[in-house]
Amino acid sequence: MNKAILLILLFLLSNNIVNAQEYFFYYQVKYKKNIPDKIFTEDMLLISDGRSSRFSSVRQFKRDSILNSGIKRKSNFGYGDVNSIITKTYNNSTVVKVTNLLTNDYAVITKESFNWKIINDKKKMDIYNCQKAILEYGGRSWEAWFTNDISIQDGPFKFYGLPGLITYISDKDENYIIELYKVEKRSKKEFDYTFSQNNKIFVNQKKLFKIFIEYYQDPFREWKFGDGEVEMTFSDRDGNKIKPDYRQMTLDEQKMLKNNNNPINLSEKVNYPIK
């Protein structure tokens, strides 16, 4: 067989094998909310098939896996970037960030481009040979370490574009410290990336700000009707009907929204009313 043809066939075969594989990259995220002297931790998961990826909390992935298998189950929701779902399409730099609020999932599509500066500093991190890179992004200064031992040019949250996998990244003020701690290689694709975008409401960032501010102003409006009488009923432990204290519930919810208003990209921070 002609040598050139043989090389082409070997390339195509290896390419098909790579495309059939799926990588699970597990990251630990230590992050700050707007709460003094407290650090929070979340396990996150980046799944890549070499052409696209999905990033979410491990908890969210487990819930979506159940839903993806056809079993109906309520979706969980929470505030802040660790509760979002991010998908990337490598060949066109498209990033979709899905944010949940009540029963709705809102998706914002962006084209992301990162102006990385690669530094000569190198070190071993776990079993990987890593190199340093720095970045100005989202109003923060970032330091990252990446490895070309793994050729997938991706990373946690929206970060990507270095010549290898990002194994560590943090901002200068350590609002976010993100570190790879486990890699799994699977022989076949087990997750449908498009599932993360099914039944989503696509909006732009400006519209999403408006939705969150309206919710902040009256977070329990869907629980009321007409002149403000309660549509839902509540009971105490003895079964006696009680009327909820919507004023206190609103204050508590508003505090939670503000506490979780510390996104990776500060341009995505919601400008909630002061009072």
Disulfide bonds with the S-S distance in Angstrom:
none
